[in-house]
Amino acid sequence: MTRLRPPPLTLLDKYHGRDPQTLYSTTVTVTGGDAGHGRASGIARSDDGNLVVHLRLPQALDGPGDGTNPEQLFAAGYAACFHGALSLLAARASIPIPGASVQVTVDFGRDPVDGLFILTAETRIRLPGVERGVAEELVRNTERFCPYTKMARQGIGNVVALVQQDDAGHS
């Protein structure tokens, strides 16, 4: 097994460009399933094949619950990103955080503004053995650094487009 290495601290260097600089891109496609209930179902697959998950309506929404759902995937991505950013900033500051954990709860609910749907998230960080003031500063710095937190606060650039089907029925 290949030994994991920490990401380069150069990721902490500020970027000064006119447009966003892509460092990594991935595509996930969801196909199949029964969407008659208005919620995701089917199979989600990443372009590299490393992610293959069955999407199902959770039992809390009267579904079978025998798969994952978009809220769980978002919570996992958010927690993983925040944990990675926290680890990187802690390494730069020479703060050991061996027992660190990041827990993200995502709620799917009704939006009182438009009556439709909304997601909310709550992030809880545990830094055992780190002095409270140091831990608070590290968490605040991570909030400014983590792209998921930025997205949750500021929104995300997003383009939605219908694409033409080719003769074989693939887009």
Backbone bond lengths (Angstrom), bond angles and torsions (degrees), N, CA, C in turn:
res aa  C-N    CA-C-N  psi(-1)  N-CA   C-N-CA  omega(-1)  CA-C   N-CA-C  phi
1 M - - - 1.447 - - 1.535 109.25 -
2 T 1.298 116.19 136.32 1.454 121.72 179.21 1.528 109.77 -71.64
3 R 1.308 115.50 132.48 1.465 120.42 178.82 1.527 109.70 -74.49
4 L 1.319 115.75 131.23 1.457 120.46 179.22 1.513 110.60 -70.84
5 R 1.310 114.94 139.70 1.458 121.14 175.49 1.517 108.12 -116.69
6 P 1.318 117.09 147.75 1.458 118.44 178.19 1.524 109.89 -67.69
7 P 1.339 116.09 153.85 1.462 118.31 177.20 1.520 110.08 -65.56
8 P 1.314 117.53 155.74 1.466 119.73 -179.73 1.527 111.16 -66.12
9 L 1.311 115.73 139.42 1.456 120.11 178.84 1.523 112.03 -66.56
10 T 1.335 117.47 -11.58 1.466 120.01 176.39 1.528 110.81 -63.68
11 L 1.350 117.59 -17.74 1.458 119.50 174.60 1.526 111.69 -62.97
12 L 1.320 116.26 -17.68 1.462 120.91 178.55 1.524 112.34 -84.48
13 D 1.340 117.11 -11.70 1.466 120.26 178.69 1.522 109.56 -66.62
14 K 1.308 116.18 139.73 1.470 121.28 178.61 1.527 110.37 -69.07
15 Y 1.316 115.50 141.36 1.461 122.20 175.39 1.522 107.28 -100.68
16 H 1.319 116.31 133.98 1.463 121.23 179.30 1.520 108.27 -124.73
17 G 1.298 115.97 86.92 1.454 120.58 179.35 1.511 110.09 -136.35
18 R 1.308 115.55 172.23 1.460 120.87 -178.35 1.523 111.64 -81.68
19 D 1.320 117.19 -39.16 1.455 123.28 -178.46 1.525 109.60 -117.25
20 P 1.337 116.70 159.32 1.467 118.05 176.25 1.530 111.15 -56.98
21 Q 1.318 116.15 142.65 1.461 122.02 178.28 1.527 107.55 -104.11
22 T 1.331 117.42 113.69 1.451 121.62 -179.32 1.524 109.70 -73.68
23 L 1.335 115.38 126.65 1.459 121.46 176.28 1.528 111.03 -102.86
24 Y 1.317 116.58 -25.67 1.459 122.21 -179.17 1.517 107.51 -160.16
25 S 1.318 116.14 145.09 1.456 121.33 177.75 1.512 108.66 -139.66
26 T 1.312 117.12 142.67 1.456 121.93 176.34 1.513 108.61 -141.63
27 T 1.309 115.40 158.05 1.452 121.75 178.08 1.518 108.67 -130.10
28 V 1.321 116.29 133.05 1.458 122.10 174.48 1.522 107.24 -121.27
29 T 1.327 116.16 132.40 1.454 122.19 -179.98 1.524 109.23 -117.01
30 V 1.326 116.20 133.93 1.462 121.61 175.80 1.517 107.78 -107.35
31 T 1.336 115.59 128.66 1.460 121.34 179.05 1.527 109.53 -134.42
32 G 1.328 114.55 160.73 1.459 120.83 174.33 1.510 112.39 72.37
33 G 1.322 114.10 -169.72 1.452 120.12 177.26 1.506 113.02 85.03
34 D 1.313 113.66 173.36 1.454 122.07 -179.87 1.517 108.05 -111.68
35 A 1.297 116.71 111.28 1.467 120.21 -179.17 1.519 111.45 -102.51
36 G 1.337 117.10 18.26 1.454 120.62 179.48 1.508 113.23 -60.83
37 H 1.325 117.43 -22.68 1.458 121.94 179.79 1.523 111.29 -88.32
38 G 1.311 118.07 -0.10 1.462 121.18 176.78 1.511 114.20 80.21
39 R 1.310 118.23 14.07 1.457 121.47 178.76 1.518 108.67 -128.81
40 A 1.310 115.29 157.30 1.462 120.51 -177.02 1.522 111.87 -61.98
41 S 1.307 114.59 136.45 1.451 122.19 169.62 1.518 105.88 -148.51
42 G 1.302 117.21 170.21 1.456 120.52 -177.69 1.504 109.89 112.41
43 I 1.326 114.81 -151.48 1.460 120.73 -179.16 1.519 109.18 -127.22
44 A 1.335 115.33 132.22 1.462 121.94 175.77 1.525 107.64 -101.57
45 R 1.349 115.90 127.57 1.471 121.46 179.71 1.523 109.51 -130.69
46 S 1.334 113.95 134.38 1.466 118.43 175.68 1.518 109.43 -83.19
47 D 1.322 115.36 158.93 1.466 120.62 -177.64 1.520 112.73 -64.41
48 D 1.339 118.43 -23.31 1.463 120.15 178.62 1.532 112.71 -95.37
49 G 1.335 117.42 -1.90 1.453 121.85 177.86 1.518 114.86 81.13
50 N 1.328 118.32 0.33 1.457 120.38 -178.58 1.524 113.50 -78.30
51 L 1.305 117.30 -18.89 1.461 121.27 177.68 1.515 108.20 -117.35
52 V 1.307 116.38 119.89 1.461 122.61 173.90 1.520 105.51 -141.14
53 V 1.327 117.19 107.98 1.460 120.70 -178.69 1.527 110.20 -132.06
54 H 1.319 114.09 144.25 1.456 121.42 175.61 1.522 108.20 -88.19
55 L 1.311 116.31 125.42 1.460 121.81 -179.23 1.519 109.47 -96.62
56 R 1.311 115.25 132.42 1.459 120.85 -179.99 1.519 109.47 -143.06
57 L 1.304 114.62 150.75 1.453 121.65 174.22 1.529 107.86 -66.48
58 P 1.346 118.75 130.30 1.471 119.82 -178.74 1.527 111.39 -67.91
59 Q 1.325 116.00 155.51 1.459 121.41 179.19 1.525 111.54 -58.67
60 A 1.336 116.97 -32.64 1.469 120.89 -179.80 1.529 111.76 -61.74
61 L 1.342 116.27 -20.40 1.468 121.24 177.94 1.528 110.54 -110.95
62 D 1.325 115.97 26.79 1.468 123.79 178.17 1.518 113.88 67.83
63 G 1.316 116.94 27.17 1.457 121.11 176.27 1.517 111.20 -99.49
64 P 1.335 116.58 178.92 1.462 120.35 -179.27 1.535 113.32 -73.42
65 G 1.341 117.07 -26.98 1.452 120.80 177.90 1.509 114.65 68.24
66 D 1.314 118.72 17.32 1.465 121.06 -177.21 1.523 112.45 -97.65
67 G 1.301 115.80 33.37 1.465 122.24 177.41 1.508 107.94 -164.36
68 T 1.313 116.11 -171.10 1.458 119.39 178.71 1.524 108.93 -97.14
69 N 1.321 116.52 178.93 1.464 120.99 -179.60 1.521 109.23 -142.09
70 P 1.331 116.79 167.14 1.468 119.59 -176.16 1.525 114.19 -58.09
71 E 1.320 117.66 -33.72 1.460 119.78 -179.00 1.531 110.79 -67.39
72 Q 1.333 116.70 -40.31 1.462 119.94 177.15 1.516 110.58 -64.68
73 L 1.325 117.34 -41.39 1.457 120.60 179.61 1.522 111.02 -64.18
74 F 1.328 116.84 -41.75 1.461 120.42 178.29 1.529 110.38 -64.65
75 A 1.345 117.30 -44.83 1.465 120.94 179.18 1.524 110.72 -60.87
76 A 1.326 117.24 -41.34 1.466 120.81 179.26 1.521 111.07 -64.82
77 G 1.322 117.00 -45.38 1.459 120.51 178.93 1.518 112.06 -62.69
78 Y 1.325 116.03 -43.40 1.461 120.98 -179.73 1.527 110.30 -63.98
79 A 1.337 116.79 -47.98 1.464 120.06 -179.13 1.523 111.09 -62.35
80 A 1.332 116.93 -42.10 1.469 120.50 -179.36 1.526 110.86 -64.92
81 C 1.323 117.02 -43.13 1.463 120.83 -179.35 1.526 110.74 -65.60
82 F 1.328 116.84 -45.83 1.460 119.98 -179.23 1.529 110.08 -63.94
83 H 1.336 117.26 -41.99 1.464 121.50 179.13 1.529 110.39 -61.41
84 G 1.329 116.85 -42.87 1.459 120.58 178.26 1.512 112.45 -63.92
85 A 1.335 116.51 -44.03 1.466 120.67 178.69 1.528 110.64 -64.40
86 L 1.322 116.20 -41.77 1.466 121.44 177.75 1.522 110.68 -60.48
87 S 1.325 116.55 -44.96 1.466 121.27 179.98 1.520 111.70 -63.49
88 L 1.321 116.28 -41.16 1.456 120.68 -179.64 1.528 111.19 -65.07
89 L 1.333 116.91 -45.56 1.462 120.14 179.52 1.529 111.28 -67.68
90 A 1.324 116.89 -36.21 1.466 120.13 177.09 1.523 110.51 -64.72
91 A 1.325 117.17 -40.84 1.467 120.68 178.60 1.527 110.48 -62.76
92 R 1.330 116.34 -42.84 1.469 119.44 179.31 1.523 111.07 -62.00
93 A 1.327 116.73 -35.96 1.461 121.16 -178.66 1.529 112.53 -89.83
94 S 1.323 117.43 4.39 1.469 123.25 -178.52 1.527 112.43 55.96
95 I 1.342 115.04 42.07 1.457 121.62 177.34 1.529 107.57 -107.57
96 P 1.332 117.77 111.91 1.459 118.79 178.42 1.533 110.88 -71.86
97 I 1.343 116.37 131.83 1.471 120.83 179.66 1.537 110.10 -133.17
98 P 1.336 117.78 55.41 1.462 120.05 -174.35 1.524 115.16 -62.27
99 G 1.315 119.71 -29.47 1.462 121.58 -179.20 1.510 113.81 -101.86
100 A 1.330 117.06 18.40 1.466 120.67 -175.99 1.524 111.33 -64.00
101 S 1.329 115.13 142.43 1.462 119.93 172.83 1.523 109.04 -141.32
102 V 1.333 114.55 147.45 1.459 122.13 177.22 1.517 106.75 -125.58
103 Q 1.306 116.34 123.04 1.457 122.91 -179.22 1.523 108.13 -117.78
104 V 1.320 116.88 123.21 1.461 121.31 179.09 1.522 108.44 -117.12
105 T 1.325 115.54 125.97 1.456 122.23 174.46 1.519 107.36 -107.06
106 V 1.324 116.60 125.76 1.460 121.84 178.05 1.524 107.76 -112.65
107 D 1.323 116.12 126.91 1.460 122.02 176.72 1.519 109.59 -106.46
108 F 1.310 115.99 132.14 1.466 123.68 173.13 1.522 105.37 -102.25
109 G 1.322 116.84 122.88 1.456 118.53 -176.91 1.510 112.76 -152.37
110 R 1.307 114.31 -169.61 1.458 122.74 179.28 1.520 110.10 -91.41
111 D 1.325 114.84 137.53 1.458 122.06 -179.89 1.526 109.27 -90.76
112 P 1.346 118.01 118.08 1.463 119.44 -179.57 1.528 112.81 -68.44
113 V 1.328 117.92 -16.57 1.464 120.70 -178.50 1.521 111.34 -75.09
114 D 1.343 117.23 -48.77 1.457 118.93 -176.70 1.534 113.48 -118.33
115 G 1.332 117.43 -0.45 1.451 120.93 178.45 1.516 114.39 77.83
116 L 1.331 117.18 1.50 1.458 120.53 -178.98 1.529 109.32 -94.78
117 F 1.319 118.01 -128.66 1.463 120.27 -174.54 1.516 111.78 -121.99
118 I 1.335 114.97 157.90 1.458 121.42 -178.12 1.527 108.68 -149.92
119 L 1.320 115.44 150.71 1.453 122.15 171.30 1.519 108.08 -111.57
120 T 1.321 115.86 139.57 1.453 120.94 170.93 1.529 106.85 -128.30
121 A 1.315 115.79 153.97 1.459 120.17 -178.87 1.520 109.87 -134.42
122 E 1.319 114.74 146.68 1.459 122.07 174.13 1.517 107.08 -130.20
123 T 1.326 115.86 127.79 1.462 121.51 -177.47 1.514 109.12 -113.98
124 R 1.333 115.55 126.81 1.468 121.85 178.94 1.525 108.41 -120.25
125 I 1.321 115.75 126.66 1.456 121.87 -177.35 1.526 108.68 -114.20
126 R 1.312 115.53 133.82 1.465 121.34 174.69 1.529 107.86 -116.52
127 L 1.326 115.54 127.36 1.464 121.99 179.15 1.523 108.65 -128.88
128 P 1.332 117.30 73.34 1.462 119.44 -178.06 1.525 111.68 -61.75
129 G 1.329 114.65 137.09 1.458 120.26 177.50 1.516 114.37 85.26
130 V 1.335 118.16 -2.27 1.469 121.36 179.29 1.528 107.76 -102.47
131 E 1.326 116.10 128.64 1.465 121.65 -179.82 1.533 109.67 -55.65
132 R 1.333 116.33 139.62 1.468 122.70 -171.18 1.537 113.21 -52.77
133 G 1.300 118.68 -48.67 1.469 121.27 -178.87 1.519 112.19 -62.72
134 V 1.319 117.10 -40.18 1.471 122.08 177.98 1.525 109.64 -66.39
135 A 1.332 115.85 -43.34 1.464 120.56 179.76 1.529 110.88 -62.73
136 E 1.322 117.53 -43.13 1.467 121.00 179.79 1.526 111.44 -61.74
137 E 1.327 116.57 -43.19 1.466 120.08 178.91 1.528 110.84 -64.46
138 L 1.313 116.80 -42.04 1.461 121.22 179.36 1.530 110.64 -62.57
139 V 1.325 117.15 -42.96 1.473 120.80 179.43 1.526 110.43 -65.44
140 R 1.322 118.33 -43.42 1.477 121.22 179.71 1.533 111.06 -62.83
141 N 1.330 116.12 -42.08 1.464 119.23 177.24 1.527 111.11 -64.50
142 T 1.320 116.68 -37.39 1.464 120.20 178.55 1.518 110.49 -66.51
143 E 1.314 117.61 -37.26 1.472 120.85 176.55 1.531 111.17 -57.28
144 R 1.311 116.50 -40.97 1.473 120.33 -179.70 1.526 111.41 -73.08
145 F 1.324 117.02 -26.46 1.459 122.59 -173.17 1.538 113.28 -92.23
146 C 1.322 117.88 -35.18 1.466 122.66 -173.58 1.532 111.89 -70.00
147 P 1.343 118.25 121.99 1.469 119.78 -179.21 1.528 113.79 -65.23
148 Y 1.327 118.91 -28.04 1.468 119.57 176.77 1.523 110.57 -67.48
149 T 1.336 116.92 -39.42 1.455 119.65 177.88 1.523 110.33 -66.22
150 K 1.322 116.42 -41.26 1.465 119.72 176.09 1.527 110.57 -59.18
151 M 1.334 116.49 -45.43 1.456 121.11 -179.84 1.524 110.41 -61.24
152 A 1.323 116.81 -43.77 1.457 120.54 -178.44 1.530 111.81 -65.14
153 R 1.317 116.93 -31.01 1.469 120.45 -178.65 1.526 113.16 -90.27
154 Q 1.324 115.95 -39.08 1.461 119.85 -170.33 1.525 114.05 -108.13
155 G 1.316 117.44 -9.90 1.454 120.51 -174.31 1.521 109.88 92.43
156 I 1.312 115.32 -176.82 1.460 121.06 -176.44 1.527 108.02 -142.09
157 G 1.333 114.93 142.37 1.457 118.50 172.86 1.527 108.41 -65.21
158 N 1.303 118.09 133.10 1.459 120.72 -174.40 1.523 109.66 -150.87
159 V 1.317 115.52 131.79 1.455 121.01 175.72 1.521 106.80 -119.23
160 V 1.314 117.05 126.69 1.464 122.42 176.81 1.512 106.54 -113.24
161 A 1.344 116.85 124.16 1.464 120.21 -176.74 1.518 110.59 -143.12
162 L 1.292 116.19 138.18 1.461 122.25 172.41 1.517 107.34 -82.25
163 V 1.330 116.79 127.62 1.459 120.18 -179.83 1.517 109.42 -105.19
164 Q 1.313 114.72 151.65 1.465 120.67 179.77 1.518 110.23 -74.38
165 Q 1.315 116.98 143.10 1.455 122.63 175.34 1.529 108.44 -84.36
166 D 1.348 116.54 138.53 1.461 119.13 175.13 1.524 108.86 -82.65
167 D 1.312 117.66 -179.42 1.462 122.00 -176.11 1.520 112.67 -60.67
168 A 1.325 118.75 -30.46 1.449 122.17 -177.89 1.534 112.17 -83.67
169 G 1.335 116.93 -1.32 1.450 120.21 179.99 1.512 113.97 85.55
170 H 1.329 117.84 10.81 1.470 121.49 177.34 1.518 108.93 -101.49
171 S 1.292 115.13 149.25 1.467 117.45 176.90 1.490 111.27 -97.51
